[in-house]
Amino acid sequence: MLRSTYEQAINLACSAPLKPTLLIKPGKAGFFGEVFVTLNGLRFCEQRAVDAHVRWGKTSPYFDAAHGDNAWRYYFKDAIYP
């Protein structure tokens, strides 16, 4: 029941006139755990044709203001998901 409600909400959001964007933020996992969660979010967006924005900001344990405002970009290029 809950899953079908969730899927209905996702389908409704994806069919809206304005395309939704999913903001993917870090948690408190280890580096590769964060990469896995981020890649899973990107896969979710790809499957549903939703825009994705990865933002490992100040809450990320890997954030360093001296290297920019998005820790994801310290390690990966945003060639596929700008």
JOBELGI-V63625 format. One line per field, one symbol per residue. ss: DSSP state (h for helix, s for strand, l for the rest). Layout:
ss->???
//
This chain:
ss->lhhhhhhhhhhhhhllllllssssslllllhhhhhhhhhhhhhhhhhhllssssslllllllllhhhllllhhhhlllllll
//
